């Protein structure tokens, strides 16, 4: 009796699963694919990452010189000779850097441009005091 009961439980567990599998066959149910970034999203991401790299080089430059400077050509050397192209503007000057508080603070962002659709770039706020704390 005990053996028959185990077989009955196994049948009652497996049978509904098989029915559910069979019910899904032939009705066009397909597994969902991973979300693929659109070209605009990929270009926006690249522009933001380039701006982040630009912010890192600007901070390193500011730590050496004692203040932030917004002369873009000064940073080309840090990038190996050329500032990376902002894909949303298609230019190497497609970044905005605003320096304030006597050169002790700055903000860096990629310019939105026309190639990536309507979007708001990330703004990286830089503080020389924080940069000095990290060096200790």
JOSULGI-V926086 format. One record per pair of residues at least 4 apart in sequence whose C-alpha atoms are under 8 Angstrom apart, sorted by the first residue. I is the first residue (numbers start at 1). J is the second residue. D is the distance in Angstrom with one decimal. If there is no record, write none. Layout:
I/J/D  I/J/D
//
This chain:
1/5/6.3  2/6/6.6  3/7/6.5  4/8/6.2  5/9/6.3  6/10/6.2  7/11/6.1  8/12/6.2  9/13/6.2  10/14/6.1  11/15/5.7  12/16/6.9  13/17/7.1  14/18/6.3  15/19/6.2  16/20/6.2  17/21/6.2  18/22/6.1  19/23/6.0  20/24/6.4  21/25/6.7  24/29/6.6  25/29/7.4  37/41/5.9  37/42/6.2  38/42/6.3  39/43/6.2  40/44/6.1  40/115/7.7  40/116/4.8  40/117/6.8  41/45/6.1  41/116/7.4  42/46/6.2  43/47/6.2  43/87/5.8  43/88/6.5  43/116/6.5  44/48/6.2  44/87/7.6  44/88/6.7  44/116/6.3  44/121/7.5  45/49/6.1  46/50/6.1  46/86/7.7  46/87/7.3  47/51/6.2  47/86/5.3  47/87/6.2  47/88/6.8  47/110/5.8  47/121/8.0  48/52/6.2  48/109/7.2  48/110/6.0  48/121/6.4  48/122/6.1  49/53/6.2  50/54/6.1  50/84/6.8  50/86/7.3  50/110/7.6  51/55/6.1  51/95/6.8  51/108/6.5  51/109/5.5  51/110/5.4  51/124/7.8  52/56/6.3  52/108/7.8  52/109/7.8  52/124/6.8  53/57/6.3  54/58/6.0  54/75/7.9  54/108/7.6  55/59/6.1  55/108/6.0  55/124/6.8  55/126/7.4  56/60/6.3  57/61/6.0  57/75/7.1  57/78/6.5  57/79/7.8  58/62/6.0  58/68/6.9  58/69/7.9  58/75/7.0  59/63/6.1  59/68/7.2  59/126/7.1  59/128/7.2  59/131/6.9  60/64/6.5  61/65/6.2  61/68/7.4  61/75/7.9  62/66/5.3  62/67/4.7  62/68/4.8  62/69/7.3  62/128/7.1  63/67/6.9  63/128/6.9  63/131/7.0  63/132/7.0  66/104/8.0  67/102/7.7  67/103/4.7  67/104/5.5  67/128/7.2  68/99/6.4  68/103/4.8  68/104/6.2  68/105/6.8  68/106/6.6  68/128/7.8  69/99/6.6  69/103/6.7  70/97/5.7  70/98/6.6  70/99/6.4  71/75/7.6  72/76/7.1  72/93/7.5  73/77/7.9  74/78/8.0  75/79/6.6  75/83/7.2  76/80/6.6  76/81/4.9  76/82/4.7  76/83/5.1  77/81/4.6  77/82/6.8  79/83/5.8  79/84/7.7  82/92/7.7  83/92/5.6  83/93/7.7  84/92/5.7  85/89/8.0  85/90/6.1  85/91/5.2  85/92/4.3  85/93/7.6  85/94/7.2  86/90/5.5  86/91/5.7  86/92/6.1  86/93/7.6  86/94/5.4  86/95/7.4  86/110/7.0  86/111/7.8  87/91/7.3  87/115/7.1  87/116/7.8  88/94/7.9  88/111/7.4  88/112/6.1  88/113/4.9  88/114/6.2  88/115/4.6  88/116/5.1  89/94/5.7  89/111/7.0  89/112/7.0  89/113/4.4  89/114/6.2  89/115/6.1  90/94/7.4  90/115/7.6  94/110/6.1  94/111/5.2  94/113/7.6  95/108/7.1  95/109/5.8  95/110/4.3  95/111/5.1  96/107/7.9  96/108/5.6  96/109/5.4  96/110/6.1  96/111/6.2  97/106/6.8  97/107/5.6  97/108/4.5  97/109/6.7  98/106/5.4  98/107/5.2  98/108/6.7  99/103/5.7  99/104/7.7  99/105/6.0  99/106/4.3  99/107/6.6  100/104/6.7  100/105/5.5  100/106/5.9  101/105/5.9  104/127/6.1  104/128/5.2  104/129/7.4  105/125/7.5  105/126/5.5  105/127/4.5  105/128/6.1  106/125/6.0  106/126/5.0  106/127/6.6  107/123/6.5  107/124/5.5  107/125/4.4  107/126/5.9  108/123/5.8  108/124/5.1  108/125/6.5  108/126/7.8  109/121/6.4  109/122/6.0  109/123/4.8  109/124/6.2  110/121/6.0  110/122/7.4  110/123/7.9  111/121/7.0  112/116/7.4  112/118/7.6  112/119/6.6  112/120/6.6  112/121/6.2  114/118/7.8  126/130/8.0  127/131/6.5  128/132/6.3  129/133/6.4  130/134/6.4  131/135/6.8  132/136/7.0
//
